[in-house]
Amino acid sequence: MGSVYKIIELVGTSDSSWEDAAKTALETAAKTLRDLRVAEVTELDVKIEDGKVTYRAKLKVSFKYQSGKYEAGE
């Protein structure tokens, strides 16, 4: 039986690095989404405000689609 995955876009931020920005986005998403599968970094940039740099990472994240209908064995 095949599976279906939904893809969403997230933006994480960090004061220290792009890696931390991506990690922040994924750890936050994992609190409310189940079965995260793949994350693809699609864009990296920085925001500069009052001389302070904030790293931003944009990601496409896939997770297994849940129909909401209970099925035996789940």
C-alpha positions in Angstrom: 0.0 0.0 0.0 1.3 3.4 -0.9 1.7 6.5 1.3 0.9 10.2 0.8 3.0 13.0 2.2 2.2 16.6 2.7 4.8 19.3 2.1 4.9 22.6 4.0 7.3 25.5 4.1 8.9 26.7 7.3 11.2 29.5 8.2 13.5 29.2 11.2 15.6 31.9 12.8 18.8 32.0 14.9 21.2 34.6 16.2 24.1 32.2 15.7 23.9 30.2 12.4 21.8 28.9 9.5 22.2 25.4 10.9 20.6 26.5 14.2 17.9 28.3 12.3 17.0 25.1 10.4 17.1 23.1 13.6 14.8 25.5 15.4 12.2 25.2 12.6 12.3 21.4 12.6 12.3 21.0 16.4 9.3 23.4 16.7 7.4 21.6 13.9 8.1 18.2 15.5 6.1 19.3 18.5 2.8 19.4 16.6 3.4 17.3 13.4 3.9 13.5 13.4 6.0 11.4 11.0 8.3 14.2 9.7 10.2 12.6 6.8 12.4 14.9 4.8 13.5 18.5 5.1 15.1 20.4 2.2 16.7 23.8 2.7 15.5 26.0 -0.1 16.9 29.4 0.9 19.3 31.0 3.3 19.4 34.7 4.2 20.1 37.1 6.9 18.1 39.9 8.4 20.0 42.9 9.6 18.3 45.2 12.0 20.1 47.9 14.1 23.4 46.2 13.2 22.3 42.8 14.6 22.3 39.8 12.2 19.6 37.1 12.4 20.1 34.0 10.3 17.1 32.6 8.5 16.6 29.2 6.9 13.6 28.4 4.7 12.8 24.7 4.5 10.3 22.5 2.7 9.3 19.7 5.1 7.4 16.6 4.3 5.3 14.5 6.7 3.0 11.6 6.4 -0.5 12.5 5.6 -3.1 11.4 8.1 -6.7 11.2 6.9 -8.1 11.6 10.4 -10.0 8.4 10.0 -9.1 5.6 12.4 -8.0 2.4 10.8 -7.5 -0.9 12.6 -3.8 -1.4 13.5 -3.0 2.3 13.9 
